[in-house]
C-alpha cells in the first residue's frame, strides 16, 4: 500500500447522539427546572470514533449489543448524519455528497448483520472464533 493513497472511508472523532440537551435558559429548560416537564434523555450512541479503511480492505466490526456498531455503519453508508466529527468517502466530506453520490454510496456499502446466537459457538472463546479465518489460510 502506498502512503499517498486516499482512504476509501475515513472517520475522525465521529460521534452520534440522539435527542437534544435542553438549554437551561429556554422555556423548556425553565419548565424542567420547575419539574413541570421531564427531560428527554440524550443517547450517546457513538463517541469519538477514528477509523480508516483503504480500498480493497474488508472490515469486521465486533462488539457487544448496543455499543453502536449498526449506528456507525449507518453513518458510513450515509443513512444517518454524523452529529460531530468528520467523515470522508474517497477524500470527499460525507456531508458534501450530492443526492446522486449518496445513492451511489448506499449501493456500494454493504452491512452484514448476524444473529450471534446462531453464528457463534458459545463453547469457544472469541479470540479463537475471530482467528479461525487466519488459521485456515495460513
N, CA, C and O atoms as CSV, one atom per row, in Angstrom:
chain,resi,resn,atom,element,x,y,z
A,1,UNK,N,N,0.842,-1.177,0.000
A,1,UNK,CA,C,0.000,0.000,0.000
A,1,UNK,C,C,0.887,1.240,0.000
A,1,UNK,O,O,1.856,1.307,0.756
A,2,UNK,N,N,0.571,2.205,-0.827
A,2,UNK,CA,C,1.329,3.442,-0.896
A,2,UNK,C,C,0.777,4.443,0.108
A,2,UNK,O,O,-0.430,4.500,0.343
A,3,UNK,N,N,1.672,5.232,0.700
A,3,UNK,CA,C,1.238,6.185,1.714
A,3,UNK,C,C,0.423,7.328,1.120
A,3,UNK,O,O,-0.266,8.038,1.853
A,4,UNK,N,N,0.493,7.517,-0.217
A,4,UNK,CA,C,-0.249,8.615,-0.826
A,4,UNK,C,C,-1.656,8.206,-1.264
A,4,UNK,O,O,-2.374,9.015,-1.851
A,5,UNK,N,N,-2.060,6.965,-0.988
A,5,UNK,CA,C,-3.410,6.535,-1.332
A,5,UNK,C,C,-4.428,7.234,-0.439
A,5,UNK,O,O,-4.201,7.433,0.755
A,6,UNK,N,N,-5.547,7.598,-1.042
A,6,UNK,CA,C,-6.635,8.210,-0.286
A,6,UNK,C,C,-7.489,7.093,0.299
A,6,UNK,O,O,-7.888,6.182,-0.426
A,7,UNK,N,N,-7.778,7.147,1.599
A,7,UNK,CA,C,-8.629,6.108,2.188
A,7,UNK,C,C,-10.012,6.098,1.528
A,7,UNK,O,O,-10.542,7.143,1.153
A,8,UNK,N,N,-10.573,4.916,1.397
A,8,UNK,CA,C,-11.927,4.785,0.872
A,8,UNK,C,C,-12.916,5.396,1.869
A,8,UNK,O,O,-13.824,6.133,1.484
A,9,UNK,N,N,-12.730,5.084,3.138
A,9,UNK,CA,C,-13.547,5.635,4.229
A,9,UNK,C,C,-12.597,6.150,5.296
A,9,UNK,O,O,-11.650,5.461,5.674
A,10,UNK,N,N,-12.844,7.347,5.779
A,10,UNK,CA,C,-12.054,7.864,6.894
A,10,UNK,C,C,-12.977,8.607,7.857
A,10,UNK,O,O,-13.751,9.477,7.458
A,11,UNK,N,N,-12.876,8.246,9.118
A,11,UNK,CA,C,-13.641,8.893,10.177
A,11,UNK,C,C,-12.666,9.494,11.175
A,11,UNK,O,O,-11.678,8.860,11.547
A,12,UNK,N,N,-12.941,10.705,11.602
A,12,UNK,CA,C,-12.100,11.370,12.586
A,12,UNK,C,C,-12.983,11.946,13.687
A,12,UNK,O,O,-13.752,12.881,13.462
A,13,UNK,N,N,-12.859,11.371,14.883
A,13,UNK,CA,C,-13.598,11.843,16.058
A,13,UNK,C,C,-15.110,11.902,15.805
A,13,UNK,O,O,-15.780,12.842,16.231
A,14,UNK,N,N,-15.637,10.889,15.108
A,14,UNK,CA,C,-17.056,10.852,14.748
A,14,UNK,C,C,-17.899,10.433,15.948
A,14,UNK,O,O,-17.594,9.455,16.631
A,15,UNK,N,N,-18.958,11.186,16.187
A,15,UNK,CA,C,-19.898,10.890,17.265
A,15,UNK,C,C,-21.319,10.979,16.735
A,15,UNK,O,O,-21.599,11.680,15.763
A,16,UNK,N,N,-22.207,10.251,17.400
A,16,UNK,CA,C,-23.632,10.314,17.072
A,16,UNK,C,C,-24.422,10.324,18.363
A,16,UNK,O,O,-24.295,9.425,19.194
A,17,UNK,N,N,-25.242,11.357,18.520
A,17,UNK,CA,C,-26.143,11.438,19.661
A,17,UNK,C,C,-27.575,11.515,19.154
A,17,UNK,O,O,-27.843,12.054,18.080
A,18,UNK,N,N,-28.472,10.974,19.933
A,18,UNK,CA,C,-29.898,11.054,19.642
A,18,UNK,C,C,-30.549,11.834,20.769
A,18,UNK,O,O,-30.234,11.614,21.938
A,19,UNK,N,N,-31.448,12.736,20.431
A,19,UNK,CA,C,-32.053,13.625,21.412
A,19,UNK,C,C,-31.196,14.867,21.546
A,19,UNK,O,O,-30.031,14.867,21.147
A,20,UNK,N,N,-31.758,15.920,22.100
A,20,UNK,CA,C,-31.018,17.169,22.240
A,20,UNK,C,C,-30.999,17.598,23.702
A,20,UNK,O,O,-32.025,17.540,24.380
A,21,UNK,N,N,-29.832,18.031,24.193
A,21,UNK,CA,C,-29.831,18.592,25.539
A,21,UNK,C,C,-30.620,19.907,25.523
A,21,UNK,O,O,-30.589,20.642,24.536
A,22,UNK,N,N,-31.307,20.189,26.595
A,22,UNK,CA,C,-32.129,21.391,26.672
A,22,UNK,C,C,-31.301,22.534,27.232
A,22,UNK,O,O,-30.614,22.387,28.243
A,23,UNK,N,N,-31.377,23.672,26.562
A,23,UNK,CA,C,-30.723,24.883,27.036
A,23,UNK,C,C,-31.425,25.332,28.314
A,23,UNK,O,O,-32.646,25.488,28.329
A,24,UNK,N,N,-30.673,25.537,29.371
A,24,UNK,CA,C,-31.249,25.921,30.654
A,24,UNK,C,C,-31.980,27.251,30.622
A,24,UNK,O,O,-32.807,27.517,31.494
A,25,UNK,N,N,-31.690,28.101,29.626
A,25,UNK,CA,C,-32.322,29.418,29.541
A,25,UNK,C,C,-33.566,29.415,28.665
A,25,UNK,O,O,-34.238,30.439,28.548
A,26,UNK,N,N,-33.880,28.290,28.053
A,26,UNK,CA,C,-35.055,28.214,27.182
A,26,UNK,C,C,-36.309,27.966,28.014
A,26,UNK,O,O,-36.229,27.658,29.204
A,27,UNK,N,N,-37.454,28.104,27.380
A,27,UNK,CA,C,-38.724,27.821,28.052
A,27,UNK,C,C,-38.760,26.366,28.514
A,27,UNK,O,O,-39.209,26.067,29.620
A,28,UNK,N,N,-38.284,25.464,27.655
A,28,UNK,CA,C,-38.262,24.043,28.011
A,28,UNK,C,C,-37.374,23.818,29.237
A,28,UNK,O,O,-37.725,23.039,30.123
A,29,UNK,N,N,-36.223,24.499,29.290
A,29,UNK,CA,C,-35.333,24.388,30.443
A,29,UNK,C,C,-35.984,24.886,31.721
A,29,UNK,O,O,-35.834,24.279,32.782
A,30,UNK,N,N,-36.712,25.999,31.615
A,30,UNK,CA,C,-37.423,26.540,32.772
A,30,UNK,C,C,-38.490,25.563,33.259
A,30,UNK,O,O,-38.622,25.329,34.461
A,31,UNK,N,N,-39.248,24.994,32.326
A,31,UNK,CA,C,-40.287,24.029,32.695
A,31,UNK,C,C,-39.692,22.798,33.376
A,31,UNK,O,O,-40.290,22.239,34.295
A,32,UNK,N,N,-38.515,22.381,32.921
A,32,UNK,CA,C,-37.861,21.225,33.548
A,32,UNK,C,C,-37.379,21.573,34.954
A,32,UNK,O,O,-37.514,20.765,35.873
A,33,UNK,N,N,-36.818,22.772,35.128
A,33,UNK,CA,C,-36.341,23.178,36.458
A,33,UNK,C,C,-37.492,23.283,37.455
A,33,UNK,O,O,-37.317,23.036,38.648
A,34,UNK,N,N,-38.668,23.651,36.954
A,34,UNK,CA,C,-39.849,23.745,37.817
A,34,UNK,C,C,-40.552,22.400,37.970
A,34,UNK,O,O,-41.602,22.305,38.605
A,35,UNK,N,N,-39.956,21.356,37.377
A,35,UNK,CA,C,-40.489,19.990,37.420
A,35,UNK,C,C,-41.882,19.885,36.797
A,35,UNK,O,O,-42.710,19.084,37.232
A,36,UNK,N,N,-42.130,20.710,35.764
A,36,UNK,CA,C,-43.402,20.658,35.045
A,36,UNK,C,C,-43.316,19.740,33.828
A,36,UNK,O,O,-44.337,19.263,33.330
A,37,UNK,N,N,-42.108,19.497,33.355
A,37,UNK,CA,C,-41.884,18.524,32.275
A,37,UNK,C,C,-40.659,17.698,32.637
A,37,UNK,O,O,-39.821,18.110,33.439
A,38,UNK,N,N,-40.580,16.539,32.034
A,38,UNK,CA,C,-39.421,15.667,32.269
A,38,UNK,C,C,-38.389,15.891,31.167
A,38,UNK,O,O,-38.750,16.118,30.012
A,39,UNK,N,N,-37.119,15.826,31.520
A,39,UNK,CA,C,-36.100,15.953,30.473
A,39,UNK,C,C,-36.114,14.734,29.562
A,39,UNK,O,O,-36.317,13.607,30.015
A,40,UNK,N,N,-35.896,14.972,28.272
A,40,UNK,CA,C,-35.783,13.866,27.325
A,40,UNK,C,C,-34.337,13.388,27.356
A,40,UNK,O,O,-33.413,14.200,27.326
A,41,UNK,N,N,-34.139,12.092,27.415
A,41,UNK,CA,C,-32.764,11.590,27.522
A,41,UNK,C,C,-31.965,11.830,26.238
A,41,UNK,O,O,-32.503,11.791,25.132
A,42,UNK,N,N,-30.687,12.076,26.419
A,42,UNK,CA,C,-29.753,12.187,25.298
A,42,UNK,C,C,-28.955,10.894,25.271
A,42,UNK,O,O,-28.338,10.519,26.268
A,43,UNK,N,N,-28.967,10.214,24.134
A,43,UNK,CA,C,-28.250,8.950,23.990
A,43,UNK,C,C,-26.989,9.184,23.177
A,43,UNK,O,O,-27.051,9.708,22.065
A,44,UNK,N,N,-25.846,8.798,23.727
A,44,UNK,CA,C,-24.566,8.881,23.021
A,44,UNK,C,C,-24.311,7.507,22.401
A,44,UNK,O,O,-23.732,6.627,23.038
A,45,UNK,N,N,-24.748,7.335,21.156
A,45,UNK,CA,C,-24.665,6.028,20.501
A,45,UNK,C,C,-23.246,5.710,20.043
A,45,UNK,O,O,-22.807,4.563,20.139
A,46,UNK,N,N,-22.529,6.707,19.550
A,46,UNK,CA,C,-21.148,6.547,19.076
A,46,UNK,C,C,-20.378,7.744,19.607
A,46,UNK,O,O,-20.850,8.877,19.521
A,47,UNK,N,N,-19.188,7.498,20.160
A,47,UNK,CA,C,-18.450,8.577,20.813
A,47,UNK,C,C,-17.005,8.640,20.326
A,47,UNK,O,O,-16.185,7.802,20.701
A,48,UNK,N,N,-16.694,9.619,19.503
A,48,UNK,CA,C,-15.336,9.959,19.031
A,48,UNK,C,C,-14.585,8.771,18.417
A,48,UNK,O,O,-13.531,8.371,18.911
A,49,UNK,N,N,-15.131,8.224,17.355
A,49,UNK,CA,C,-14.514,7.077,16.679
A,49,UNK,C,C,-13.587,7.565,15.569
A,49,UNK,O,O,-13.944,8.450,14.791
A,50,UNK,N,N,-12.396,6.979,15.507
A,50,UNK,CA,C,-11.455,7.179,14.404
A,50,UNK,C,C,-11.356,5.866,13.648
A,50,UNK,O,O,-11.219,4.804,14.255
A,51,UNK,N,N,-11.426,5.934,12.323
A,51,UNK,CA,C,-11.371,4.721,11.508
A,51,UNK,C,C,-10.863,5.084,10.125
A,51,UNK,O,O,-11.239,6.114,9.565
A,52,UNK,N,N,-10.012,4.237,9.581
A,52,UNK,CA,C,-9.523,4.431,8.213
A,52,UNK,C,C,-9.588,3.085,7.499
A,52,UNK,O,O,-9.004,2.100,7.950
A,53,UNK,N,N,-10.306,3.060,6.380
A,53,UNK,CA,C,-10.426,1.849,5.571
A,53,UNK,C,C,-9.881,2.161,4.187
A,53,UNK,O,O,-10.366,3.064,3.504
A,54,UNK,N,N,-8.868,1.404,3.781
A,54,UNK,CA,C,-8.269,1.599,2.460
A,54,UNK,C,C,-9.005,0.731,1.438
A,54,UNK,O,O,-9.637,-0.265,1.790
A,55,UNK,N,N,-8.914,1.121,0.185
A,55,UNK,CA,C,-9.547,0.368,-0.901
A,55,UNK,C,C,-9.052,-1.080,-0.870
A,55,UNK,O,O,-7.855,-1.329,-0.731
A,56,UNK,N,N,-9.973,-2.024,-1.000
A,56,UNK,CA,C,-9.631,-3.443,-1.010
A,56,UNK,C,C,-9.671,-4.105,0.356
A,56,UNK,O,O,-9.637,-5.332,0.445
A,57,UNK,N,N,-9.741,-3.319,1.418
A,57,UNK,CA,C,-9.811,-3.894,2.762
A,57,UNK,C,C,-11.236,-4.336,3.072
A,57,UNK,O,O,-12.207,-3.740,2.605
A,58,UNK,N,N,-11.336,-5.380,3.859
A,58,UNK,CA,C,-12.619,-5.845,4.377
A,58,UNK,C,C,-12.560,-5.655,5.884
A,58,UNK,O,O,-11.599,-6.078,6.525
A,59,UNK,N,N,-13.570,-5.028,6.448
A,59,UNK,CA,C,-13.555,-4.705,7.869
A,59,UNK,C,C,-14.721,-5.387,8.562
A,59,UNK,O,O,-15.861,-5.323,8.101
A,60,UNK,N,N,-14.420,-6.040,9.674
A,60,UNK,CA,C,-15.453,-6.611,10.530
A,60,UNK,C,C,-15.481,-5.829,11.826
A,60,UNK,O,O,-14.447,-5.655,12.472
A,61,UNK,N,N,-16.635,-5.364,12.206
A,61,UNK,CA,C,-16.787,-4.597,13.436
A,61,UNK,C,C,-17.509,-5.474,14.451
A,61,UNK,O,O,-18.658,-5.865,14.244
A,62,UNK,N,N,-16.825,-5.779,15.547
A,62,UNK,CA,C,-17.351,-6.697,16.554
A,62,UNK,C,C,-17.501,-5.938,17.867
A,62,UNK,O,O,-16.621,-5.167,18.251
A,63,UNK,N,N,-18.604,-6.158,18.544
A,63,UNK,CA,C,-18.804,-5.527,19.846
A,63,UNK,C,C,-20.081,-6.025,20.474
A,63,UNK,O,O,-20.890,-6.700,19.838
A,64,UNK,N,N,-20.245,-5.684,21.724
A,64,UNK,CA,C,-21.429,-6.154,22.437
A,64,UNK,C,C,-22.681,-5.439,21.944
A,64,UNK,O,O,-22.606,-4.402,21.285
A,65,UNK,N,N,-23.802,-6.001,22.269
A,65,UNK,CA,C,-25.092,-5.454,21.863
A,65,UNK,C,C,-25.255,-4.033,22.392
A,65,UNK,O,O,-24.999,-3.761,23.565
A,66,UNK,N,N,-25.683,-3.134,21.512
A,66,UNK,CA,C,-25.950,-1.762,21.915
A,66,UNK,C,C,-24.746,-0.854,21.980
A,66,UNK,O,O,-24.848,0.257,22.501
A,67,UNK,N,N,-23.582,-1.298,21.455
A,67,UNK,CA,C,-22.377,-0.473,21.567
A,67,UNK,C,C,-22.210,0.523,20.418
A,67,UNK,O,O,-21.271,1.319,20.437
A,68,UNK,N,N,-23.102,0.498,19.413
A,68,UNK,CA,C,-23.029,1.489,18.343
A,68,UNK,C,C,-22.538,0.975,17.006
A,68,UNK,O,O,-22.308,1.769,16.094
A,69,UNK,N,N,-22.369,-0.334,16.859
A,69,UNK,CA,C,-21.869,-0.897,15.589
A,69,UNK,C,C,-22.778,-0.538,14.417
A,69,UNK,O,O,-22.304,-0.046,13.392
A,70,UNK,N,N,-24.062,-0.777,14.559
A,70,UNK,CA,C,-25.008,-0.501,13.468
A,70,UNK,C,C,-25.106,0.990,13.194
A,70,UNK,O,O,-25.192,1.404,12.037
A,71,UNK,N,N,-25.094,1.796,14.237
A,71,UNK,CA,C,-25.154,3.248,14.064
A,71,UNK,C,C,-23.938,3.737,13.295
A,71,UNK,O,O,-24.067,4.576,12.402
A,72,UNK,N,N,-22.755,3.224,13.629
A,72,UNK,CA,C,-21.543,3.604,12.910
A,72,UNK,C,C,-21.649,3.203,11.439
A,72,UNK,O,O,-21.310,3.989,10.555
A,73,UNK,N,N,-22.117,1.987,11.176
A,73,UNK,CA,C,-22.293,1.537,9.795
A,73,UNK,C,C,-23.274,2.401,9.035
A,73,UNK,O,O,-23.053,2.710,7.864
A,74,UNK,N,N,-24.348,2.792,9.681
A,74,UNK,CA,C,-25.350,3.645,9.020
A,74,UNK,C,C,-24.785,5.028,8.712
A,74,UNK,O,O,-25.137,5.626,7.695
A,75,UNK,N,N,-23.911,5.542,9.580
A,75,UNK,CA,C,-23.284,6.839,9.288
A,75,UNK,C,C,-22.338,6.713,8.104
A,75,UNK,O,O,-22.328,7.574,7.224
A,76,UNK,N,N,-21.540,5.641,8.074
A,76,UNK,CA,C,-20.607,5.426,6.960
A,76,UNK,C,C,-21.369,5.283,5.645
A,76,UNK,O,O,-20.917,5.767,4.608
A,77,UNK,N,N,-22.525,4.619,5.686
A,77,UNK,CA,C,-23.333,4.426,4.476
A,77,UNK,C,C,-24.110,5.681,4.094
A,77,UNK,O,O,-24.764,5.708,3.051
A,78,UNK,N,N,-24.048,6.718,4.921
A,78,UNK,CA,C,-24.769,7.948,4.617
A,78,UNK,C,C,-26.241,7.893,4.968
A,78,UNK,O,O,-27.010,8.750,4.534
A,79,UNK,N,N,-26.652,6.894,5.749
A,79,UNK,CA,C,-28.061,6.763,6.130
A,79,UNK,C,C,-28.409,7.601,7.356
A,79,UNK,O,O,-29.566,7.970,7.555
A,80,UNK,N,N,-27.407,7.900,8.173
A,80,UNK,CA,C,-27.588,8.750,9.351
A,80,UNK,C,C,-26.557,9.868,9.289
A,80,UNK,O,O,-25.415,9.628,8.898
A,81,UNK,N,N,-26.936,11.084,9.667
A,81,UNK,CA,C,-25.940,12.158,9.700
A,81,UNK,C,C,-25.016,12.008,10.907
A,81,UNK,O,O,-25.410,11.470,11.942
A,82,UNK,N,N,-23.799,12.483,10.761
A,82,UNK,CA,C,-22.819,12.500,11.845
A,82,UNK,C,C,-23.159,13.679,12.750
A,82,UNK,O,O,-23.368,14.788,12.258
A,83,UNK,N,N,-23.219,13.463,14.061
A,83,UNK,CA,C,-23.513,14.564,14.990
A,83,UNK,C,C,-22.312,15.482,15.153
A,83,UNK,O,O,-22.460,16.704,15.188
A,84,UNK,N,N,-21.121,14.896,15.252
A,84,UNK,CA,C,-19.901,15.693,15.338
A,84,UNK,C,C,-18.743,14.868,14.801
A,84,UNK,O,O,-18.826,13.644,14.697
A,85,UNK,N,N,-17.664,15.560,14.463
A,85,UNK,CA,C,-16.513,14.903,13.860
A,85,UNK,C,C,-16.566,15.023,12.348
A,85,UNK,O,O,-17.416,15.722,11.796
A,86,UNK,N,N,-15.649,14.332,11.686
A,86,UNK,CA,C,-15.545,14.410,10.228
A,86,UNK,C,C,-15.543,13.023,9.618
A,86,UNK,O,O,-14.944,12.091,10.155
A,87,UNK,N,N,-16.228,12.901,8.478
A,87,UNK,CA,C,-16.279,11.635,7.741
A,87,UNK,C,C,-16.026,11.934,6.272
A,87,UNK,O,O,-16.602,12.865,5.709
A,88,UNK,N,N,-15.151,11.127,5.650
A,88,UNK,CA,C,-14.824,11.295,4.236
A,88,UNK,C,C,-15.026,9.981,3.502
A,88,UNK,O,O,-14.799,8.904,4.055
A,89,UNK,N,N,-15.449,10.080,2.266
A,89,UNK,CA,C,-15.563,8.934,1.362
A,89,UNK,C,C,-14.758,9.290,0.124
A,89,UNK,O,O,-15.051,10.281,-0.545
A,90,UNK,N,N,-13.744,8.488,-0.186
A,90,UNK,CA,C,-12.848,8.770,-1.319
A,90,UNK,C,C,-12.297,10.193,-1.263
A,90,UNK,O,O,-12.147,10.841,-2.298
A,91,UNK,N,N,-12.000,10.675,-0.072
A,91,UNK,CA,C,-11.418,12.001,0.088
A,91,UNK,C,C,-12.415,13.144,0.100
A,91,UNK,O,O,-12.026,14.291,0.315
A,92,UNK,N,N,-13.695,12.862,-0.127
A,92,UNK,CA,C,-14.727,13.908,-0.119
A,92,UNK,C,C,-15.473,13.874,1.207
A,92,UNK,O,O,-15.805,12.797,1.701
A,93,UNK,N,N,-15.743,15.044,1.789
A,93,UNK,CA,C,-16.537,15.057,3.023
A,93,UNK,C,C,-17.905,14.420,2.786
A,93,UNK,O,O,-18.589,14.735,1.813
A,94,UNK,N,N,-18.288,13.530,3.679
A,94,UNK,CA,C,-19.555,12.811,3.543
A,94,UNK,C,C,-20.743,13.764,3.479
A,94,UNK,O,O,-21.695,13.524,2.738
A,95,UNK,N,N,-20.688,14.844,4.256
A,95,UNK,CA,C,-21.825,15.771,4.278
A,95,UNK,C,C,-21.906,16.664,3.044
A,95,UNK,O,O,-22.872,17.412,2.889
A,96,UNK,N,N,-20.901,16.599,2.157
A,96,UNK,CA,C,-20.944,17.411,0.935
A,96,UNK,C,C,-21.369,16.606,-0.294
A,96,UNK,O,O,-21.412,17.147,-1.399
A,97,UNK,N,N,-21.683,15.321,-0.114
A,97,UNK,CA,C,-22.083,14.499,-1.256
A,97,UNK,C,C,-23.440,14.949,-1.793
A,97,UNK,O,O,-24.335,15.313,-1.031
A,98,UNK,N,N,-23.572,14.917,-3.104
A,98,UNK,CA,C,-24.852,15.238,-3.737
A,98,UNK,C,C,-25.820,14.079,-3.502
A,98,UNK,O,O,-25.387,12.987,-3.135
A,99,UNK,N,N,-27.112,14.293,-3.705
A,99,UNK,CA,C,-28.066,13.185,-3.560
A,99,UNK,C,C,-27.721,11.986,-4.452
A,99,UNK,O,O,-27.909,10.838,-4.047
A,100,UNK,N,N,-27.222,12.245,-5.653
A,100,UNK,CA,C,-26.841,11.146,-6.548
A,100,UNK,C,C,-25.635,10.390,-5.997
A,100,UNK,O,O,-25.583,9.163,-6.078
A,101,UNK,N,N,-24.662,11.118,-5.438
A,101,UNK,CA,C,-23.484,10.470,-4.853
A,101,UNK,C,C,-23.865,9.667,-3.605
A,101,UNK,O,O,-23.310,8.596,-3.364
A,102,UNK,N,N,-24.803,10.178,-2.819
A,102,UNK,CA,C,-25.274,9.448,-1.633
A,102,UNK,C,C,-25.953,8.143,-2.036
A,102,UNK,O,O,-25.752,7.108,-1.401
A,103,UNK,N,N,-26.753,8.199,-3.092
A,103,UNK,CA,C,-27.431,6.994,-3.563
A,103,UNK,C,C,-26.407,5.966,-4.039
A,103,UNK,O,O,-26.526,4.779,-3.737
A,104,UNK,N,N,-25.402,6.426,-4.784
A,104,UNK,CA,C,-24.349,5.520,-5.263
A,104,UNK,C,C,-23.589,4.912,-4.083
A,104,UNK,O,O,-23.240,3.732,-4.116
A,105,UNK,N,N,-23.333,5.704,-3.046
A,105,UNK,CA,C,-22.632,5.206,-1.858
A,105,UNK,C,C,-23.450,4.116,-1.176
A,105,UNK,O,O,-22.907,3.081,-0.790
A,106,UNK,N,N,-24.749,4.345,-1.028
A,106,UNK,CA,C,-25.603,3.341,-0.378
A,106,UNK,C,C,-25.614,2.029,-1.148
A,106,UNK,O,O,-25.763,0.959,-0.557
A,107,UNK,N,N,-25.459,2.107,-2.460
A,107,UNK,CA,C,-25.428,0.887,-3.265
A,107,UNK,C,C,-24.095,0.152,-3.133
A,107,UNK,O,O,-24.036,-1.062,-3.329
A,108,UNK,N,N,-23.014,0.884,-2.798
A,108,UNK,CA,C,-21.677,0.284,-2.697
A,108,UNK,C,C,-21.366,-0.260,-1.303
A,108,UNK,O,O,-20.652,-1.254,-1.174
A,109,UNK,N,N,-21.890,0.374,-0.272
A,109,UNK,CA,C,-21.585,-0.024,1.103
A,109,UNK,C,C,-22.497,-1.180,1.485
A,109,UNK,O,O,-23.712,-1.119,1.298
A,110,UNK,N,N,-21.896,-2.224,2.018
A,110,UNK,CA,C,-22.678,-3.395,2.398
A,110,UNK,C,C,-22.470,-3.685,3.876
A,110,UNK,O,O,-21.341,-3.859,4.333
A,111,UNK,N,N,-23.562,-3.733,4.610
A,111,UNK,CA,C,-23.510,-4.124,6.014
A,111,UNK,C,C,-24.152,-5.496,6.122
A,111,UNK,O,O,-25.235,-5.733,5.586
A,112,UNK,N,N,-23.479,-6.387,6.813
A,112,UNK,CA,C,-23.999,-7.736,7.010
A,112,UNK,C,C,-24.228,-7.919,8.503
A,112,UNK,O,O,-23.291,-7.844,9.297
A,113,UNK,N,N,-25.475,-8.157,8.876
A,113,UNK,CA,C,-25.818,-8.369,10.280
A,113,UNK,C,C,-25.952,-9.861,10.523
A,113,UNK,O,O,-26.519,-10.588,9.708
A,114,UNK,N,N,-25.423,-10.306,11.651
A,114,UNK,CA,C,-25.514,-11.718,12.003
A,114,UNK,C,C,-26.191,-11.871,13.352
A,114,UNK,O,O,-26.032,-11.041,14.247
A,115,UNK,N,N,-26.936,-12.935,13.477
A,115,UNK,CA,C,-27.542,-13.295,14.750
A,115,UNK,C,C,-26.475,-14.041,15.552
A,115,UNK,O,O,-26.121,-15.164,15.193
A,116,UNK,N,N,-25.954,-13.445,16.632
A,116,UNK,CA,C,-24.848,-14.081,17.349
A,116,UNK,C,C,-25.196,-15.444,17.928
A,116,UNK,O,O,-24.315,-16.293,18.070
A,117,UNK,N,N,-26.454,-15.669,18.264
A,117,UNK,CA,C,-26.804,-16.963,18.845
A,117,UNK,C,C,-26.751,-18.079,17.814
A,117,UNK,O,O,-26.622,-19.247,18.179
A,118,UNK,N,N,-26.847,-17.741,16.527
A,118,UNK,CA,C,-26.781,-18.781,15.504
A,118,UNK,C,C,-25.449,-18.791,14.761
A,118,UNK,O,O,-25.166,-19.742,14.033
A,119,UNK,N,N,-24.625,-17.757,14.925
A,119,UNK,CA,C,-23.390,-17.696,14.148
A,119,UNK,C,C,-22.126,-17.924,14.974
A,119,UNK,O,O,-21.068,-18.173,14.396
A,120,UNK,N,N,-22.194,-17.850,16.287
A,120,UNK,CA,C,-21.014,-18.043,17.128
A,120,UNK,C,C,-21.214,-19.252,18.034
A,120,UNK,O,O,-22.279,-19.439,18.621
A,121,UNK,N,N,-20.176,-20.061,18.134
A,121,UNK,CA,C,-20.216,-21.229,19.002
A,121,UNK,C,C,-19.961,-20.775,20.439
A,121,UNK,O,O,-18.869,-20.286,20.731
A,122,UNK,N,N,-20.923,-20.919,21.339
A,122,UNK,CA,C,-20.741,-20.436,22.712
A,122,UNK,C,C,-19.681,-21.207,23.491
A,122,UNK,O,O,-19.271,-20.766,24.564
A,123,UNK,N,N,-19.229,-22.352,22.974
A,123,UNK,CA,C,-18.208,-23.137,23.679
A,123,UNK,C,C,-16.791,-22.643,23.381
A,123,UNK,O,O,-15.838,-23.055,24.043
A,124,UNK,N,N,-16.653,-21.765,22.388
A,124,UNK,CA,C,-15.327,-21.278,22.008
A,124,UNK,C,C,-15.120,-19.847,22.488
A,124,UNK,O,O,-16.063,-19.060,22.581
A,125,UNK,N,N,-13.851,-19.529,22.792
A,125,UNK,CA,C,-13.506,-18.156,23.160
A,125,UNK,C,C,-13.521,-17.287,21.910
A,125,UNK,O,O,-13.267,-17.772,20.807
A,126,UNK,N,N,-13.821,-15.998,22.083
A,126,UNK,CA,C,-13.933,-15.078,20.950
A,126,UNK,C,C,-12.630,-14.999,20.154
A,126,UNK,O,O,-12.674,-14.950,18.925
A,127,UNK,N,N,-11.463,-14.987,20.825
A,127,UNK,CA,C,-10.203,-14.897,20.084
A,127,UNK,C,C,-10.013,-16.107,19.173
A,127,UNK,O,O,-9.427,-15.984,18.097
A,128,UNK,N,N,-10.492,-17.247,19.583
A,128,UNK,CA,C,-10.380,-18.444,18.742
A,128,UNK,C,C,-11.316,-18.354,17.530
A,128,UNK,O,O,-10.935,-18.728,16.421
A,129,UNK,N,N,-12.540,-17.858,17.746
A,129,UNK,CA,C,-13.502,-17.726,16.651
A,129,UNK,C,C,-13.003,-16.724,15.618
A,129,UNK,O,O,-13.019,-17.006,14.420
A,130,UNK,N,N,-12.559,-15.547,16.080
A,130,UNK,CA,C,-12.102,-14.498,15.170
A,130,UNK,C,C,-10.833,-14.923,14.441
A,130,UNK,O,O,-10.668,-14.599,13.265
A,131,UNK,N,N,-9.941,-15.637,15.105
A,131,UNK,CA,C,-8.685,-16.058,14.490
A,131,UNK,C,C,-8.799,-17.261,13.585
A,131,UNK,O,O,-7.830,-17.620,12.916
A,132,UNK,N,N,-9.968,-17.900,13.544
A,132,UNK,CA,C,-10.141,-19.116,12.749
A,132,UNK,C,C,-9.856,-18.883,11.267
A,132,UNK,O,O,-9.234,-19.726,10.621
A,133,UNK,N,N,-10.296,-17.765,10.729
A,133,UNK,CA,C,-10.053,-17.469,9.315
A,133,UNK,C,C,-8.569,-17.379,8.994
A,133,UNK,O,O,-8.122,-17.881,7.963
A,134,UNK,N,N,-7.808,-16.742,9.872
A,134,UNK,CA,C,-6.365,-16.615,9.657
A,134,UNK,C,C,-5.682,-17.976,9.739
A,134,UNK,O,O,-4.759,-18.253,8.973
A,135,UNK,N,N,-6.129,-18.828,10.665
A,135,UNK,CA,C,-5.523,-20.155,10.789
A,135,UNK,C,C,-5.832,-21.013,9.564
A,135,UNK,O,O,-4.998,-21.820,9.152
A,136,UNK,N,N,-7.007,-20.853,8.982
A,136,UNK,CA,C,-7.397,-21.657,7.814
A,136,UNK,C,C,-6.598,-21.286,6.574
A,136,UNK,O,O,-6.358,-22.139,5.719
A,137,UNK,N,N,-6.182,-20.026,6.463
A,137,UNK,CA,C,-5.463,-19.580,5.267
A,137,UNK,C,C,-3.957,-19.635,5.431
A,137,UNK,O,O,-3.224,-19.409,4.467
A,138,UNK,N,N,-3.480,-19.931,6.632
A,138,UNK,CA,C,-2.028,-19.957,6.878
A,138,UNK,C,C,-1.398,-21.219,6.324
A,138,UNK,O,O,-0.187,-21.408,6.441
